[in-house]
Amino acid sequence: MDNLFGLVDHKEVNSRRSLVWVNGPVIVGAGPSGLATAACLREQGVPFVVLERADCIASLWQKRTYDRLKLHLPRQFCQLPKLPFPENFPEYPTKRQFIDYLESYARKFEISPRFNESVHSARYDETSGLWRVTTAAEVEYICRWLVVATGENAECVVPEIDGLREFAGEVMHSGEYRSGEKFAGKRVLVVGCGNSGMEVSLDLCNHNASPSMVVRSSVHMLPREVLGKSTFELAVFLMKWLPLWLVDKLLLIMAWLVLGNIERFGLKRPSVGPLELKNTKGKTPVLDIGTLGKIRSGDIKVVPGIKRFSKCQAELVNGEILDVDSVILATGYCSNVPSWLQESEFFSKNGLPRSPFPNGWKGKSGLYAVGFTRRGLSGASSDAVRIAQDIGKAWKEETKQQQRSKRTTACHRRCISQF
């Protein structure tokens, strides 16, 4: 079985650590980014090992997403390389449909990750010219190429808010939220106004809860569709012909025509356009799927930042006091790369590549990054194709050299025997 993963040796080291030599790259992470890279490497004929800390593929999707979640973009912008979505899937596949797609993707390309293998550290050994990847299970993988596929959303971000530890009600991150069913009749404070905060607030409202959503800073809200066409698809089309600043202006005009003036509901727009803000800060615009209607009707209350919590209340920065039963922190995620990768030239302290798109996929000494482009699944797919082609080229060249070396050695041996 190990040969399927490209392993050439396996032995005990100091009776504690197991040493595994890997012919091809080690891919850390079995989410969409890691799966896409593995599939492209399979097409190149390059062996690989995929390490995954959870017990399943796409653990973020399977274990840290709410039930009502659907892909925010049309399916053609979310499919992975070499395999489109099934024709019977809707334009915006559900969470379950996307997970089914990923599982079929792994089966098609014979990707069998090593589950429950949490990477403890990875460092480049200058002496040997190889990467040493150690897992919490005391296994050390030795490889020439290392592909970081843990993504931008590996860990939940939990902010420090005065008094939150003393709050008597339930506090959870949106990654733990599944449905608003158990919050029926409760006063819930949702901290955060990104896509997750907006959708959680809408779901709570649909389950007869009373949500208040904290909007601490400015936010771009766009309609998911304009005249039956995806706003994102429209933006991609316009970007082929027009400069970014002009596309941003057109998007905001369309948003005003469809959604109206959202600032009167406490949703202030940033001074920078939605696409420029996404490219420079990685802040994704909110695609409205019904939340704004609930804000207009007063079913979802928009409130400013929180000053402090008490046992059963939240004091806002404007002095208002809210009675609160539960708190949901829709405060996003962050990369965990700095906690395990011993490298500081390619990755910055925030766990993202220092080089901006489109140059953030390749570092030095066989180090690669996939899924850190801030461009969603389409960006991850693009990274995966480039990485596989780059590694595949080196792999094939080395394989040819080894074959030539063997032929030369065989020829010398024949000459010696004749002599």
C-alpha positions in Angstrom: 0.0 0.0 0.0 2.8 2.4 0.8 4.1 2.3 -2.8 0.8 3.9 -3.8 1.8 7.0 -1.8 5.3 7.1 -3.3 7.1 5.8 -0.1 10.4 4.2 -0.6 11.4 3.4 2.9 10.0 3.2 6.4 11.9 2.4 9.6 12.0 3.2 13.3 14.2 5.9 14.6 15.3 5.8 18.2 12.4 3.4 18.9 10.1 6.4 19.0 10.0 8.3 15.8 9.1 6.6 12.5 11.0 7.8 9.5 9.3 7.8 6.1 11.1 8.7 2.9 8.8 10.1 0.2 9.6 10.0 -3.5 7.4 13.0 -4.4 6.0 15.9 -2.5 4.3 16.0 0.9 1.0 17.9 0.7 -0.1 19.3 4.1 -3.9 19.6 4.1 -6.7 17.5 2.5 -9.1 20.3 1.8 -10.1 21.4 -1.8 -6.6 23.0 -2.3 -4.7 19.8 -1.3 -7.0 17.6 -3.3 -6.7 19.7 -6.4 -2.9 19.6 -6.1 -2.9 15.8 -5.6 -5.1 15.3 -8.6 -2.9 17.4 -10.9 0.2 15.6 -9.6 -1.5 12.3 -10.3 -2.1 13.4 -13.9 1.7 14.2 -14.1 2.6 10.8 -12.8 4.2 12.2 -9.7 3.8 10.2 -6.4 2.8 12.1 -3.3 1.7 11.9 0.3 -1.3 14.0 1.7 -1.2 14.6 5.5 -4.5 15.7 7.1 -4.9 16.5 10.8 -8.7 15.6 10.8 -10.3 12.2 10.1 -11.9 13.3 6.8 -11.3 15.3 3.7 -12.4 19.0 3.6 -12.8 19.1 7.4 -13.7 22.8 7.3 -16.7 22.0 5.1 -17.7 18.9 7.0 -17.2 20.0 10.6 -17.2 23.8 10.7 -20.0 25.1 8.4 -23.7 25.7 9.1 -26.3 23.5 7.6 -27.9 26.2 5.3 -24.6 27.0 3.6 -24.4 27.0 -0.2 -21.5 28.0 -2.5 -21.6 31.8 -2.8 -20.5 31.7 -6.5 -21.8 29.8 -9.5 -20.5 26.3 -9.7 -18.3 26.9 -12.8 -16.1 29.1 -10.6 -15.8 26.6 -7.8 -15.0 23.3 -9.6 -11.6 21.7 -9.2 -9.2 20.9 -12.1 -10.0 17.9 -14.3 -13.5 17.2 -13.0 -16.6 19.5 -13.4 -19.6 19.4 -11.2 -22.3 16.9 -12.2 -24.8 18.4 -14.6 -27.8 17.8 -12.3 -26.2 20.1 -9.6 -27.8 23.5 -9.1 -26.1 26.8 -10.0 -25.2 27.2 -6.3 -24.5 23.7 -4.9 -25.4 23.0 -1.2 -22.9 22.1 1.5 -23.8 18.4 1.2 -23.5 18.5 -2.6 -20.1 20.1 -2.5 -18.8 17.5 0.0 -20.2 14.7 -2.2 -18.3 16.3 -5.1 -15.0 16.4 -3.2 -15.4 12.8 -2.0 -16.0 11.7 -5.6 -13.0 13.8 -6.7 -10.8 12.0 -4.2 -12.0 8.6 -5.4 -11.5 9.4 -9.1 -7.9 10.5 -8.6 -7.1 7.8 -6.1 -6.3 10.3 -3.3 -6.0 8.6 0.0 -4.8 11.1 2.6 -3.2 10.0 5.8 -5.8 11.1 8.3 -5.2 12.1 12.0 -1.7 13.2 11.0 -1.4 16.7 12.4 1.9 18.3 11.3 3.9 19.5 14.3 6.8 21.0 12.4 8.3 21.3 8.9 11.8 22.6 8.3 14.2 22.6 5.4 17.5 20.8 6.0 20.2 22.8 4.2 22.7 20.0 4.5 20.7 17.3 2.8 18.6 19.6 0.6 15.4 17.9 1.9 12.3 18.9 3.9 11.7 17.2 7.3 8.0 17.1 8.2 7.2 15.8 11.7 3.7 14.9 12.8 2.2 14.8 16.3 2.1 11.0 15.9 5.9 11.0 16.0 6.3 10.2 12.3 8.9 12.2 10.3 8.5 12.4 6.5 11.5 13.3 4.4 10.8 14.8 1.0 12.2 17.1 -1.6 9.1 19.2 -2.1 6.6 20.5 0.4 3.2 21.8 -0.6 1.4 23.9 2.1 -2.4 23.4 1.5 -3.8 24.3 4.9 -5.3 27.5 3.5 -6.3 30.8 4.8 -9.1 29.5 7.1 -7.3 26.9 9.2 -8.1 28.3 12.7 -11.0 30.2 14.2 -10.3 33.8 15.2 -11.7 34.5 18.7 -11.3 38.2 19.6 -10.6 39.5 23.1 -13.7 41.4 24.3 -13.9 42.9 27.7 -16.1 40.8 30.0 -16.8 38.0 27.5 -15.4 35.4 29.8 -17.9 36.5 32.5 -20.9 36.3 30.2 -23.3 33.7 31.5 -25.0 32.7 28.2 -23.7 30.4 25.5 -20.7 31.7 23.4 -19.7 30.0 20.2 -17.7 30.7 17.1 -19.7 30.5 13.8 -17.5 27.4 13.0 -19.5 25.6 15.7 -22.9 26.9 14.6 -25.1 24.5 12.6 -28.7 25.8 12.8 -30.8 28.4 14.5 -33.3 25.8 15.6 -32.1 25.7 19.2 -32.0 29.5 19.4 -35.8 29.9 18.8 -37.1 32.7 21.1 -33.6 33.7 22.2 -31.9 37.1 21.9 -28.7 36.4 20.0 -25.8 38.8 19.4 -23.9 38.0 16.2 -20.5 39.6 16.2 -19.3 40.2 12.7 -21.0 41.3 9.4 -19.2 39.3 6.7 -20.9 36.6 4.7 -21.0 34.2 7.7 -22.4 36.9 10.1 -25.0 37.9 7.6 -26.1 34.3 6.8 -26.1 33.2 10.5 -28.3 36.2 11.3 -30.7 35.3 8.5 -30.8 31.7 9.7 -31.5 32.7 13.3 -34.3 35.0 12.1 -35.8 32.2 10.0 -35.8 30.0 13.2 -37.7 32.7 15.2 -34.8 34.0 17.1 -34.1 37.7 17.7 -30.7 38.4 16.3 -28.7 41.6 16.6 -25.7 41.9 14.3 -22.6 43.9 15.3 -21.3 46.0 12.4 -18.1 47.5 13.7 -16.6 48.7 10.4 -17.6 49.4 6.9 -18.9 46.6 4.6 -19.6 46.2 0.9 -22.9 44.4 0.2 -23.7 43.4 -3.3 -26.7 41.5 -4.8 -25.8 37.9 -5.5 -27.5 38.3 -8.9 -28.4 41.1 -11.2 -31.1 40.5 -13.8 -30.7 36.7 -13.3 -26.9 36.9 -13.8 -24.3 36.2 -11.1 -22.8 39.5 -9.9 -19.4 37.7 -9.7 -19.7 36.4 -13.3 -20.6 39.8 -14.5 -17.6 41.3 -12.8 -15.3 38.7 -14.3 -16.7 39.5 -17.8 -16.3 43.3 -17.3 -12.7 42.9 -16.0 -11.8 41.5 -19.5 -12.5 44.9 -21.1 -12.5 47.6 -18.4 -10.1 48.7 -15.7 -10.7 47.6 -12.1 -11.7 51.0 -10.8 -14.4 51.3 -13.5 -15.8 47.8 -12.8 -16.0 48.8 -9.1 -18.0 51.9 -10.0 -20.4 49.9 -12.2 -20.8 47.2 -9.4 -21.7 49.9 -6.9 -24.2 51.6 -9.3 -25.9 48.2 -9.8 -25.9 47.5 -6.1 -27.5 50.9 -5.4 -30.2 50.2 -8.1 -31.0 46.7 -6.7 -30.4 47.1 -3.0 -30.9 50.9 -2.5 -29.1 53.0 0.0 -27.9 50.5 2.6 -26.1 53.2 4.8 -29.4 54.2 6.3 -29.6 50.8 7.9 -26.2 51.2 9.6 -24.2 49.5 6.8 -21.6 52.0 5.8 -19.7 51.3 2.6 -15.8 51.5 2.5 -14.2 54.3 0.5 -12.4 51.7 -1.6 -14.3 49.7 -4.2 -15.3 46.0 -3.6 -12.9 44.4 -6.0 -10.0 46.7 -5.1 -10.6 46.0 -1.4 -10.7 42.2 -2.0 -7.4 42.4 -4.0 -5.5 44.6 -1.5 -7.0 43.5 1.9 -8.5 40.2 1.1 -11.9 41.4 2.4 -14.7 39.7 0.5 -17.8 41.7 -0.3 -21.1 40.3 1.1 -23.4 38.7 -1.4 -26.9 39.3 -0.2 -29.3 36.3 -0.2 -32.1 37.9 1.9 -30.5 39.3 4.9 -31.0 42.9 3.9 -34.7 42.4 3.6 -34.8 41.2 7.3 -32.7 44.2 8.3 -35.2 46.5 6.5 -38.1 44.9 8.3 -36.4 45.2 11.7 -36.2 41.4 12.2 -32.4 41.7 12.3 -31.1 44.7 14.3 -27.8 46.3 13.3 -25.8 47.6 16.2 -22.3 49.2 16.5 -19.3 47.8 18.2 -19.2 46.2 21.7 -17.6 48.0 24.6 -18.0 45.2 27.2 -20.0 42.3 28.3 -21.6 41.7 31.7 -23.3 38.5 33.0 -26.4 38.8 30.8 -25.9 42.0 28.8 -23.7 43.7 26.2 -22.8 47.4 26.4 -22.3 49.0 23.0 -19.8 51.8 22.1 -22.8 54.2 21.8 -23.8 53.5 25.4 -26.8 51.3 24.5 -27.4 48.2 26.7 -28.6 44.9 25.1 -30.1 42.0 27.0 -28.4 38.9 25.4 -29.0 35.2 25.8 -26.3 33.9 23.4 -23.3 35.2 21.5 -22.1 33.9 18.1 -18.7 35.1 17.0 -18.7 35.4 13.2 -15.2 36.8 13.4 -13.5 34.7 10.7 -10.5 32.5 10.4 -6.8 32.7 10.0 -3.9 30.7 8.7 -2.0 28.4 11.1 1.2 28.1 9.0 3.5 30.1 11.4 2.7 27.5 14.2 4.3 24.6 12.3 6.3 25.8 9.3 9.9 26.9 10.3 10.3 29.4 7.5 10.1 33.1 7.4 11.2 34.2 3.9 8.2 33.1 1.8 5.5 33.2 4.5 4.9 36.3 6.6 3.9 36.4 10.3 0.2 36.3 9.4 0.6 32.9 7.6 0.2 34.2 4.1 2.7 34.4 1.3 4.7 37.7 1.2 4.5 37.9 -2.6 1.1 39.1 -3.9 -1.0 37.3 -6.5 0.0 35.8 -9.0 3.4 35.1 -7.5 2.4 33.6 -4.1 2.4 30.0 -5.1 6.2 29.2 -5.3 8.9 29.7 -2.7 12.5 28.5 -2.6 14.0 25.0 -2.0 10.9 23.1 -3.2 8.3 25.0 -1.0 4.9 25.7 -2.5 1.6 27.3 -1.3 -1.8 26.5 -2.7 -5.1 28.2 -1.7 -3.6 31.4 -0.3 -4.5 33.7 -3.2 -7.6 35.2 -1.5 -9.4 34.3 -4.7 -11.4 31.3 -3.5 -11.6 27.9 -5.1 -10.8 29.2 -8.6 -7.5 30.7 -7.2 -6.7 27.4 -5.5 -7.3 25.5 -8.7 -5.0 27.8 -10.6 -2.3 27.3 -8.0 -2.7 23.6 -8.1 -2.2 23.4 -11.8 1.0 25.5 -11.7 2.5 23.6 -8.8 1.9 20.2 -10.4 3.4 21.4 -13.7 6.4 22.8 -11.9 7.1 19.7 -9.8 6.2 17.4 -12.7 8.8 19.0 -15.0 11.5 18.5 -12.4 10.3 15.0 -11.6 10.4 13.9 -15.2 13.8 15.4 -15.8 15.3 13.6 -12.8 13.6 10.4 -13.9 15.2 10.6 -17.3 18.6 11.3 -15.7 18.3 8.3 -13.5 17.4 6.1 -16.5 20.4 7.4 -18.5 22.6 6.7 -15.5 21.4 3.2 -15.2 22.0 2.6 -19.0 25.5 4.0 -18.7 26.3 1.8 -15.7 25.0 -1.3 -17.5 27.1 -0.5 -20.6 30.3 -0.1 -18.4 29.6 -3.4 -16.7 29.3 -5.2 -20.1 32.6 -3.7 -21.3 34.3 -4.8 -18.1 32.9 -8.3 -18.4 34.1 -8.6 -22.1 37.6 -7.3 -21.1 
